[in-house]
Each structure stands twice: as structure tokens, then as C-alpha cells.
Amino acid sequence: MRRRSTHALALTVAALLFGEASAQSGKSTLSTNTEPGTIDVETLLPKPIRLTVAADSVIYYQSDLQRALGSMAANTVVQLVAMGDTAFKVRGRARHGDVAGWMHMNDLNSPDPKLVEKLKAYAERRKTVAELIQKHQVAIGMTPEEVKASLGSPTRKSSHLTAGTREETFEYIVYKNVPQAVTGRDQNGNLVQNIIYVKVESGRLSVALKGGTVNDIQETQGSPLGGGGVKIVPGPIIVN
């Protein structure tokens, strides 16, 4: 009993000190800057994820869970902000006011028992797709929106409808920039040689989509994939 009272007193003092320091510095207690090595869930997902505090628990300043920020009452609903290896960063109402801090994953209940696994897979897929888009590449498992973000609007699009299914095909003419030397004169009349880049067709690509993702990629002319073969990414991951 004495240990619990001492612990509660420490949390109360920490909360008061935090509130005082925040007031003096003018900084909000709701700062949501994430730490290096953690996943910024709040900006990653299209809609917020809400968790419930399992039992009276401590909320901490950082993901190492060393310095108490305050305490959270059981059944408090919080919004997930970020994720580390063993802790979630959440935003919610602590006993001393609104905060954003880190809590041990075991102290929070999620309606999805595979939440952590899905969040890691979602973040990894998004990183992979972003790299493909940056290189203007396409892969099996990408969505139509991701294909367009990478290759632009298709040169031609067709659809095939059957009972309960819809198949689409995006056709692309792929170009590459080829350096070409041209000779001209500078402002003094001297002959100079410059390099310009000419847009040249390098091939044609057919991207077939079924069930909302790419399921087949064909080089219909030339080698627009660059000889690297077809890449594969996991399909979209639904996180609730």
C-alpha cells in the first residue's frame, strides 16, 4: 500500500512539474514530434486509430519509458500517434490534463489483436512503394493510384467487366532522355558544343489490374522495365 502511495505521489509531482514547465516555456503539452526510429502512425494512416487504456497506467515523455509524464485512468480512450518497439505514443486526457506521450503497448487495448504487425507491414509497404514511385517504376501489388503516381496517366485505358469482377488495363508509352551533342555559337561568335536531352520512346508497357491491384505487367514493345524483371509488393494493408 505504501509503495502504491509513493508511486502515486511521484506521478502527481511529475504532472505538476510538467504543467509548470510547459506554462513557463509556452510550449503545448500536446506536442506530437516523434522520435528517431519510431513510426509516425498519425500521418501514415488515412484515418485515426483509437485505443483504450487497459488499467490505471503511467504515460511517459519518451519511448524509453524512463520519465513519467502523468497517469492515465483505466478505460480512457486515446488516439494513436506513433509506435516504437515496445511502446505507443498516444494523445488523450491524463488525470492532470490533455497530453501526448508514450505508454507501454501492454497497457493499451486495441480492437485489432494484430495491430502492431499490420502497422509495421503498412509502413514497410509504403516505404517500398514510395521508392518505386520516385524511380518511376511499377510493381505487382500496386494500386491504380500508385501506378498513376509513378508513371502518370496511361496512354490508353481499357476495362473488362464480368459477373462480380472488373479488370482494367493501363497501357503506357515509356520514354527515356537521351543525351545529344549540338554545336552552336556563344555570345562572342565562338563555336561551342552543348549537351541537350532528347525524349525518345524506349518501349511500351501494359499494366493489368484485377481486384484493385496490379496482377500482371507486360513489356509489349522494347524493354521499358530496363531488364530488371517484374517487382512485387504486398497488396494494400487495411489497418482499423
Summary of the structure (lengths in Angstrom):
residues: 240
radius of gyration: 26.9
end to end distance: 39.4
largest distance: 94.0
contacts: 659
relative contact order: 0.12
helix: 25%
strand: 42%
